[in-house]
Amino acid sequence: MKTFLTGTAAVALMAFAGVANAADLKMSHVRPQDATIDKELRTFAAEVAEATGGDVNIEIFPASALGDYTTVQERVSVGAIDMATQPAATAADRRMQISSFPYLANGWDDARAIYGPDGPVRTVMADLYAEQDITMLAAYPVYFGGISLNTDPVNPGDPSQSNGIKVRVPGIKSFQLTGQALGYIPSPIPFSEAFTAIQTGVVDGVIGSGAEGYYASFRDVTKAYIPANTHFEVWYMIISNGSMAELDAEDQEALTAAAAEFEAQRWTVAEEDQGKWEQRLADELGTNVVELSDEQLAAMAAKVRADVWPEVLKDVGAEWGQDILDQIGK
């Protein structure tokens, strides 16, 4: 015996099926609401929703609301969080230090060749994420890193001199060794505790971010900023393999295409954006933005490459790391 649905019932069933097929994805990032990355991700989410006809809806969670970036990466790996755009968490795999290798890029053109599409570091990072059941959708160039101080700088362009200034560094060996090589006393402190540590005088500054990051999270404790080009900061847009697999082929294609456009657009504005944030530190906060000569920057790079690179290579695997450096021509 055949049973026919009434018109109302049929419409209701079709609506339910549409809801069931829609994907609501949670995306974490590390900056406060309305920061540059927050605005760009919200635009990206809107474009994905439009491209998929509302099938894929991405909800943005700023300011590490879903957890510290290390925890978030672990949760993306197991599918507990769908997506994130953030730094690579080296606790999961020490080889991910290659992404923040100090003084690896000499300038923006060099950075794009290394970290942009088909670049050696971008390629290997995609492989490392894949080993954690994570798909990398895009690389997000942020800035060249510098040093924020809540005190007057001492010999800021002379890495041969110890300056006696204690600075917070991420719990990543490359940053710790870089701080030491540049004459500072590095103190590994979690990001969530860094502002209070500076405010209370536990440390007098930070290494590990750049002008935009210091403005966003440390502007009240940034008296001086040294654009030392310590590393090239790049974040990655990642998605859990499980969350990706739940999308149909057309939605996967639309999401991937939107991510590629998101990355391409960022490369066109990132360098100019870095200059704007350095200027905002100076103009809005009265921060002493220290000018370093090409010779001083070269001396810092040479010191770090001589002192730090061999140790970091040991940490990530000398042969594996050297192969990547060889591809880059370093």
Secondary structure, DSSP 4 states (H G I P E B T S, - for coil): ------HHHHHHHHHHHHHHH-EEEEEEESSPTTSHHHHHHHHHHHHHHHHTTTSEEEEEE-TTTT--HHHHHHHHHTTSS-EEEE---TTT-GGGGGGG-TT--SSHHHHHHHHSTT-HHHHHHHHHHHTTTEEEEEEEEEEE-EEEESS--SSTT-TTS----EEEE-S-HHHHHHHHHTT-EEEE--HHHHHHHHHTTS-SEEEEE-HHHHHHHHGGG-SEEE-----EEEEEEEEEHHHHHTS-HHHHHHHHHHHHHHHHHHHHHHHHHHHHHHHHHHHHH--EE----HHHHHHHHHHHHHHTHHHHHHHH-HHHHHHHHHHHT-
